[in-house]
Amino acid sequence: QALREAFVFQDPTLLPWRTVAENAALVLELGKTPETSRGPGVMHAITSVGLQEFADAYPDQLSGGMRMRASLARALVTDPELLLLDEPFGALDELTRQRLHLDLRRLWQTAGFTALAVTHNVFEAVFLAQRVVVLSPRPGRVVAEIPVDLAGERSLDLLTEPAFLKIVAEVSRALRACEEPA
């Protein structure tokens, strides 16, 4: 049986002529899911990212964070086992980014998917991850694998905790080490 995967890109890549619900349903349409079976899954995905009141809104009526939530709903509508994220929060302001970090962790805990996120933000990597893998620049190779052993529920208060900051420092050192000339 094939692994169900979904992608969330840097840009929300929403179709401007489709509503949030229609954008979320796109992957089901392309997968030939019968129209009569799409509604519950689409609404569940939209609700899970907090956009239920905007299901009939078009992308140009949404903030940047809401567009990213719609993109996330489109990925989650297939109930993926693997969620691949390519710097999905890079273009967002810090407060929106932090809210989406909390949302993504909540979704991961409730849906049980495996997530692989690419980010250049060390704080984001440590907050979201159970393990951070540091890659070197060209050619890309693994230079460090750092476990993120932080007990308990993650809240934004974690961002100032010594244990969190210690892991951030370790990841930062690994990044600097792979940029230093040999």
C-alpha positions as CSV (number, residue, x, y, z in Angstrom):
1,Q,0.0,0.0,0.0
2,A,1.3,3.4,-1.0
3,L,2.1,6.0,1.6
4,R,-0.3,9.0,1.7
5,E,1.7,12.2,1.5
6,A,0.8,15.8,1.2
7,F,2.8,19.0,0.6
8,V,2.7,22.5,2.0
9,F,4.9,25.0,0.0
10,Q,6.4,28.3,0.8
11,D,3.7,30.0,-1.1
12,P,0.1,28.9,-0.4
13,T,-0.4,28.3,-4.2
14,L,-4.2,28.7,-3.9
15,L,-6.2,29.1,-7.0
16,P,-7.6,32.7,-6.9
17,W,-10.9,31.8,-8.6
18,R,-11.7,29.1,-6.0
19,T,-13.0,29.5,-2.5
20,V,-11.2,28.1,0.6
21,A,-13.4,25.0,0.4
22,E,-12.9,24.6,-3.3
23,N,-9.2,24.9,-2.9
24,A,-9.2,22.4,-0.1
25,A,-11.3,20.0,-2.3
26,L,-8.9,20.3,-5.3
27,V,-6.7,17.3,-4.3
28,L,-9.8,15.2,-3.8
29,E,-11.1,16.2,-7.2
30,L,-7.8,15.4,-8.9
31,G,-7.8,12.0,-7.0
32,K,-11.3,11.3,-8.5
33,T,-13.0,11.2,-5.1
34,P,-16.8,11.4,-5.9
35,E,-18.2,14.9,-5.2
36,T,-20.8,13.5,-2.8
37,S,-17.9,12.2,-0.6
38,R,-15.8,15.3,-0.5
39,G,-17.8,17.7,1.8
40,P,-17.3,16.1,5.2
41,G,-13.5,15.7,4.7
42,V,-13.2,19.2,3.3
43,M,-15.1,20.8,6.2
44,H,-13.2,18.8,8.7
45,A,-9.8,20.0,7.3
46,I,-11.0,23.6,7.1
47,T,-12.3,23.4,10.7
48,S,-9.1,21.8,11.9
49,V,-7.1,24.9,10.8
50,G,-9.7,27.4,12.1
51,L,-11.1,28.6,8.8
52,Q,-14.7,27.3,9.1
53,E,-16.1,30.8,8.9
54,F,-14.1,31.5,5.7
55,A,-15.0,28.4,3.7
56,D,-16.7,30.5,1.1
57,A,-14.0,33.2,1.0
58,Y,-11.6,33.7,-1.9
59,P,-7.8,33.9,-1.4
60,D,-7.7,37.7,-2.0
61,Q,-10.1,38.1,0.9
62,L,-7.7,36.3,3.3
63,S,-4.7,37.5,5.3
64,G,-1.3,35.8,4.6
65,G,-1.7,33.6,7.6
66,M,-5.2,32.6,6.6
67,R,-4.0,31.7,3.1
68,M,-1.3,29.5,4.6
69,R,-4.0,27.8,6.8
70,A,-6.1,27.2,3.6
71,S,-3.0,25.6,2.0
72,L,-2.5,23.4,5.1
73,A,-6.2,22.4,5.0
74,R,-5.7,21.4,1.4
75,A,-2.8,19.1,2.5
76,L,-4.7,17.7,5.4
77,V,-7.9,16.9,3.5
78,T,-6.3,13.6,2.3
79,D,-5.5,12.5,5.9
80,P,-1.8,12.2,5.1
81,E,0.6,9.8,6.8
82,L,3.5,12.1,5.8
83,L,3.3,15.9,5.6
84,L,6.1,17.6,3.8
85,L,6.5,21.3,4.6
86,D,8.9,23.6,2.6
87,E,9.3,26.8,4.7
88,P,5.6,27.3,5.0
89,F,5.8,30.1,7.5
90,G,8.8,32.0,6.1
91,A,6.8,34.9,4.7
92,L,4.6,35.5,7.8
93,D,4.9,38.0,10.6
94,E,6.2,36.6,13.9
95,L,2.9,36.5,15.7
96,T,1.2,34.7,12.9
97,R,4.1,32.3,12.6
98,Q,4.0,31.5,16.3
99,R,0.2,30.8,16.1
100,L,0.7,28.5,13.2
101,H,3.5,26.7,15.0
102,L,1.1,25.9,17.8
103,D,-1.6,24.9,15.3
104,L,0.8,22.6,13.4
105,R,1.9,20.9,16.6
106,R,-1.8,20.4,17.7
107,L,-2.7,19.0,14.3
108,W,0.3,16.7,14.4
109,Q,-0.7,15.4,17.8
110,T,-4.4,14.9,16.9
111,A,-3.9,13.5,13.4
112,G,-0.8,11.5,14.0
113,F,1.0,12.2,10.7
114,T,4.7,12.3,10.4
115,A,6.0,15.8,9.4
116,L,9.2,16.7,7.6
117,A,9.7,20.5,7.6
118,V,12.4,22.5,5.9
119,T,13.2,25.8,7.5
120,H,16.0,28.2,7.9
121,N,14.7,29.4,11.2
122,V,16.5,27.7,14.1
123,F,13.9,28.6,16.7
124,E,11.1,27.3,14.4
125,A,13.0,24.0,13.8
126,V,13.5,23.4,17.5
127,F,10.0,24.4,18.5
128,L,8.3,22.1,15.9
129,A,10.7,19.2,15.9
130,Q,11.4,16.0,17.8
131,R,14.7,15.9,15.9
132,V,16.6,18.6,13.9
133,V,18.8,17.5,11.0
134,V,21.3,20.1,9.9
135,L,22.4,19.9,6.2
136,S,25.5,21.4,4.7
137,P,25.5,23.7,1.8
138,R,26.4,22.3,-1.7
139,P,26.7,19.5,-1.8
140,G,23.9,18.9,0.8
141,R,24.8,16.3,3.3
142,V,23.8,15.6,6.9
143,V,26.3,17.3,9.3
144,A,24.4,16.9,12.5
145,E,21.3,15.2,13.9
146,I,20.1,16.8,17.1
147,P,17.3,15.3,19.3
148,V,14.8,17.7,20.7
149,D,14.0,16.2,24.1
150,L,11.6,18.7,25.6
151,A,9.2,17.2,28.0
152,G,5.5,18.3,28.2
153,E,3.2,20.3,26.1
154,R,4.9,23.0,24.0
155,S,3.7,26.5,24.5
156,L,5.1,29.8,23.5
157,D,6.6,30.1,27.0
158,L,9.0,27.4,25.9
159,L,10.8,30.0,23.7
160,T,12.5,31.5,26.7
161,E,13.2,28.3,28.7
162,P,16.9,27.3,29.2
163,A,16.4,23.8,27.9
164,F,14.9,25.2,24.6
165,L,17.7,27.8,24.2
166,K,20.4,25.2,24.9
167,I,19.1,23.1,21.9
168,V,18.8,26.3,19.7
169,A,22.5,27.0,20.6
170,E,23.5,23.5,19.6
171,V,21.7,23.7,16.3
172,S,23.2,27.1,15.6
173,R,26.7,25.8,16.4
174,A,26.2,22.9,13.9
175,L,25.1,25.4,11.2
176,R,28.1,27.6,11.8
177,A,30.5,24.7,11.7
178,C,29.3,23.5,8.3
179,E,29.9,27.0,6.9
180,E,33.4,27.4,8.2
181,P,36.2,26.8,5.6
182,A,38.0,23.5,6.1
